[in-house]
């Protein structure tokens, strides 16, 4: 085969040729299944803008995005940080942003990584299939952007910003962790139209002459004798959903703002649980495609060496003793696990047969990897597919850090029992239940004081930071409109350890 390109310069004809070559390998040889791809070449400033709006192509305005843009731009211009080679959007078609400053080799790498690695993971992983609507997210973002702009014109920037600030602070407590009905853009638009139609049909200018009519604090639904509204089931873990549906104070447009923040937070929920798996998939795919292009003579040795230099930097793992160590690099750990699965399928030893009896030696690593990418998240991926060879390569040990002691204690080492405990300890760190405190609304006296009662069971003895908890409760109190109390209780009992009241 002839070379796809020579040198560093790229043009759209070369990009097209590289894309088709990557597609042939990804779909024909690796068996991947992807959404149609939409590739957009952008400048460094546009990449910084995408950073600031959490990587989404359309986003409503908020001061925090401008603050993030200013910070990232300053660090980039000063040379303190680089920019990502790409950003990929979980949508149908799958949108990949590539930097115009990239060399042709880097553009080919990005096409393999984003357009086929991430794209395949987005389309096939069960969490993304369950929680996100790739067909409708772009339209929903356009609807959200337009709605926020209309609210700013009608009600003022300060009023809109007040609600968005409060909702943003609660995004971590604004997701459903168990399956609910998937939202669709058509349903959102129909619901908004029904609300407008109802308001127009029931509006009468005479009612505005009655004192107190239209007060945001007026209950629009009648509470039942027990103090709860029809359809309100407690406990409720999604605090944004609770405020959107049942807040005694929020007006209709404010509820819609809360809903927008909640829907976007839910969109990112699968990504938080699959960072290592997703990057491991994309890195494994780009490594396989670029290696195959070199083997077929479609990229030369110089281009392959440039690729290896970038690839090696991406999967670099700092040592525990180095100052910039901050945990396991998801690219490095994910790629190592995927490569170990491939090796165990093709060249197993006795240890592999003992640890991975389900697939060791089956000779078909890509079918195993496709199944893993479809059915597992980070926590379960580690429990099922990380073996002793990866732990030895990363020199993993279990360190017990006791608060009142000046030294560490090595709790688990490299023996069979230690491997399993180390793997379990690492998997626990990726468990979503350990990533954010589970705070539930357990009481809402809507017919009386309207006080909202929250409960947090101190899992593993971990207490909330009092100052941060109070600040967050103030934001929740803005949305709820009445006093909010948070009770910290012992895990497994109802003993109250502390109580915070705001409002």
N, C-alpha and C positions, 0 to 999 in steps of 0.2 A: 504494500500500500504506500501511497505517497504521503508526505508530510502535510498535516493540516495547516501549518503556518511555520514561518521562520522569523526569528527575532522577537522583539518585545512589543512592537506596534500591533494594534488590533484595528479592525474595521468590522462593519456589520456582516460582510460576506464571510469573513473568517469566523465570527461568532456563530453564524448559522451552520457552517461546516462542522465546527467543534460541537455544537449542540446535537446535530444529527449523529455524529460519531458516538457521543456519550449516550444518546438515546438508544442506539443500536445495542450497545453493551448492556445498559441498565435493564431494558425491557427484554431483549433477546437472550442474554446470557445469565443475568442475575435474577430474572423473573420478577422484577419490580412492577408495581401497579401504581400509576400516578394520575393526578388531575392534569388537565391541560395547563401548560406553562405560559405565563406572561412575564417577559423579561424587560426590565426598564433600567437604562443606564443613567446614573445620577451623579451629581458633583459631591464634593466633600461637604459643602454647606447644606445640601439637601439631605445627605446622610445624617448630619448633626440634627437637622430638623426632625428627621424620622426618629432619632434617638429620643428627642424631647417629648414626642407624642407617643411614647411607649411602643414604637415600631409599627404603628398603624398608619395606613395611607391617608385616612380621613379622620379628623378628630376635632371635637369642639374646642373652643378657646378656654384657657384657664391660666392664671398667673404662674402656677407651678411649672407648666411646660416651658414658659419663657425663662424662668429661673434656671431650669435644667439645661436649656440651650446655651445660656450665657456661661454657665459653669463648664460644660463640655467643650464649647468653642474655645474658651480661654485656655483650658488644659491642652487642647489639641494644637492651638497656635504656638503655645510655649514649648511644645515637644514633650510634654509629660505623659501623654497617652496617644495611642494610635486609634484608628477607626476600624470597624469591622469590614471585612472584604465584601460582606453581603448582609442583607436583611431579607427574610422570607416570610410571607404572610400566609396563614392557614385560611385559604379561600379557594373557591372554584370559579375561575381559573386561579391556580397558585401563582402569586405575584412574587417575583424575586428582584430585589434592587441590587445592582452591581455598580461598583465605583468606576468612574471613567478613568481614574488614575491607575487602575490595575494594569499589569502587563497582560499579554495574551495568554501566557501560561496560567496566571492567576484567574483570568476570566474563565478559562477552561475548568480549572479547579472549582471555582464557584458554581459553574453550571452543574458539575457532577455532585457537589455537596448539597446545594440548595434545591435545584430543579428536580433532582432524582432522589437524594437521600432524605432530606426533610420532607419533601413532597410525598414520598411513599409513606413515611411515618404518619404524617397528618391524615392521609386518606385511610389508612388501615388500622391504626391503633384504636382499641376499643374505647378508651377514654375520650378521644376526639370524636369518634362516631356517636358516642352517647351524649356528650355535653355541648358540642358546637355544631353550628349550621354553616358549613363552608359555602353553600350556595347563597346564603342571605346576609352574611356578615357585612359585606361592602355596602349593600343597600341600607342596612340598618345604621351603619356609621354615618352615611349621608343623611338619613332621617334624623339622627341624634344631633349632628352638627347644625342642621337647619332649625331644629326645635330650640336648641340652646340660643341660637342667634335671635330667633323670634322672641324668646323670653327676655333676653337682654334689652331688646328694643321696647318691649311692652312694659316690663317691670323694673328695669334698671340693672346695671352691672352689679351693684352691691348686693341686691336681693338674690340674684342668681348665684353670685360667688359665695354668699353665706351658706346656701344649701349645698353647693358642690364641695366646698371645703369640708363640711360636716360629713357628707357622704364619702368623700375620698378617704377620710381618716378611718372609716369603718369598712373599707373594702375587704380586709382580711376576715371580717365577721359578716360579710355580705354574700356568701355563696351557699348554695345547697350542696351538701356533701353526699347526698343520696339521690337516686334517680327521681326526677320530676318530669312533667311533660315538657318536651323540648320546645323552645320558642321558635316561631317563624315570623319573618318580616310581614307576610300577608296578615297574620293574626294581629301583629302590633298595629298595622295601619288600619285594620278593620275596627279594632278596639278604640283607637284614637278617633276615628270617624264616628263611631257610635256615641262616644262621649260628647263630641261637638254637636251632634244631632240632638241628643237629649237636652243639652244646655240651651240650644236654640229653641226647642219645642216647649220647654218649661219656663223660659225667661219671660218675666212680666215687669215692666218698669214700675208698676205700682208697688211691688214688693220691696223695692229699694227705699220707699218712704217709711217702712216700719223700722223703728229703732232696733239695732242689733242684727238685722237681717244681713246675711252674707259675711258675718264675722267668721274669720278663719277658725276660731275656737269652737264654733257651733258644731255639735255632733250631727253629721249628715245621715248616720244610721242609728237606729235605736238599739241600745244594749239590752241584752236579755237580763232577767232578774239576777242571774249569777254574776253579772258584771262583765261578761265577755260578749263580743259580737258574734253573730252567726258565722261559722267558718273559721274562727280563730281557735287553733289547737295548740296547746302548750304542753311541754316546753317547745320553744322555737329557737333554732340555732342561727338562722339567717336574720340578723337584726335589721338589715336594710329592707328585706322583704316585709318584716313586721311593721316597720315605720311606713313603708310605702302603702300598705294595705289598711293599717289600723291606727295610724297616728291621729290623735284628736285635733291636732292643730294644722297639719299641712293642707294647703290648698291643692286643687287638681294639678296645676302646672308644676308645683313643687314635688308632688308625688311622681310625676313623669320624669323629673330630673333625677330623683333617687332611683327610679327604675332604670334609667339609662346607665348610671354608674354601676348598678347591680348586674345588669346584663353583660356589660363589658368585663366586670370582675369575674363573672362566671365563664366568659370566653377564655380567660387566662388560667382558669382553674386546672385544666389538664396539663398545661405547659409547666406549671409549678411541680407537678408530680412526675414529669417525664424528662427533665432536663438532661440527666446523664444518659438515659436510653435514647433520646432523640439525637443528641450530639454523637453518641456512639454509633448510631445507625448511619448518620450523614457522613461521619469521618470514615467509617468502614467502606461505605459506598464510594466515596471519592477516591480512597486509596486503591480500591479494586479497579475502578474505571481508569484512573491515571496509569496504573501499572499495566493494565491491558492495552491502553493506547500506545505505551512505550514498546510493549512486546510485539505489537502489530506494526511497528514502524511508523506510527502516525504522529508521534512527537519525538524529537531527537534527544540525545543524551543531555545536552545543555538544559533543555526545558524540563526534563525529568529531574535533574539535580536541583533546579530552581523549585520545583514542586516539593521535593524531599526536604529542602531547607525550610520551607513554609510549614509543611506538615509536621516536621519535627518540633518546630517552635510551638505549634498548636497543642501537641500532646505532651509538652514538657511538664514534668511534675517536680516541683521544688521538694527538697528534703525537709523532714520534720525539723532539723536543726537550723535551717536557713531562715533568715529574718522575714522574708516575704512569704513563708508558708502560711496558707490560710485554709487548709483543708484539701480535699482531693479534687483535682482538676477534672471536671465532668468529661471533657474531651479525652483525657488520658485514660481515666478509669473505664469509660464506656468503650473506647477503642480496644483496650487491653482485654476486656471481657469478650468482646466480639471475636477478636483474633484468637483467643484461647478456645472458644467454641469451634471455630473453623479448624484449628489444629487438632482438637480432640475428635472431630468427625473424620478427619483424613489420616491422622497419624497418632492413634491413641496408645497410651501405655497402661500399665496395670493400675496406676493411680486414677487415670481418667475413667477406666471401666468401672472402678469402684464408686467414684463420685458422680458420674454421669451415665448410668446404665441405659437411660432412655435414648441417647443419641450418639454416644461414643462409638466411633468406628462405622457409622452408617454411610459414610462416603458422600453425603449430600448436605454440606454445611449451610448453603443458602436457604434451603427449605426450613432448617432449624431456626436460622436467624429471622426469616420472615415470620415464622410462628411466634418467636419471642417478641419481635417488634409489634405484633398485632395484639398480643394477649397480656402483656406485662407492663407494669410501671416500674419506676426506679427501685422501690423497696423490694418488690417481688422478683425483679430481674436479678438483683444481687443475691437474694436467698436461693434462687434456682440455678444461676449460671456462673457465679463467681467461684472459681476453684482454687486449690492450694497454690498452683503455679502463679496465678495473678497475685495472691497475697505475698508470696515469696518475692516476686519481682518488685512489688511496691514496699517490701520490708514492713508489712503491717504487724503491729503488736497492739495489745489492749493495755492502755495505761490507765491505772486507777488514780485519780487526782483527789486527794482528801484536803478539805478546806484548811484544816489547822496544821497541816504538815508541810515541811519545806521541800520534800522530795516526792517523786512519783513512785508508784508501785506497779511493776509489770505483772498484770493479772493473767494474761494468756500469751503463750508463745507458739512457735511453729511445731505443734504436734497435732495429731488427728482431732483430738477433742478441742484443742485450742483453736484450730482452724474454724471449726463450726461455731464456736462462741464469738470469735472475731467477726465472722461473716454475719452472725445475728446482730452483734452490736452495731456494725456499720449499716446494716439494713434498717435498724431502728432509727438511725439518724435521718433516713430518707422517708420515714413514715409520716404522712401528712398530719397525723394526730399529734406528732411531736413538734411540728413546725410552727404552730400557732395555738394559743390557748383556746379551749372549747368553752365558750361562754354562751349560756342559754337564757332566754327569757322564760321565767317560770310563773310570773304573775303580772296581770294587767287589769287593774280595777277600773274599768272604763265607765262603770255606772256610779262610782264614788269619787275617790281622790284622784283617780287616773294615774296613780303612781305605777311606774314600771319596775318590776323586780327582776334582777339578773342573778344568776348563780354560776360560780366557777369552782369546780372541784379541783383542788390542787393535786394534779397528777404527779406522782413521784416526789411529792413534797415541794414542788416548784411554786413559789408565790409570785403574785403580780407585783410589778414595780408601782408603788403607790402614786408617785408623781405622774407617770405615763398613764396610769389607769384613770386618774382624775381628769386629765386633759381629754382623754378619749370619751369619758362619760359626759363631759360638757358638750362635745359635738353631738353625742347621741341625744342629749337633752334638748338641743336645738331642733332636732328632727321630731322628737316625741312631743315636746312642748310642755311637759309636766315633770315633776321630780322623778329621778332615776336612782335606784339603789342597787349596788352590787355587793353580793355576799360571797366571801371566800369560805369554802367549807373543806373539811378533811375528805380525802378520797375514800369512798366507801361508807361514809357516814354523813349525817346532817349537822355535825358540829360546826358552828360558825366561828371561823378564826378571825375574820375582820369584816367590817362593813363600811362601804363608802357611799355617801349620799351627795347628789348634786341636784340643785334646783329647789 
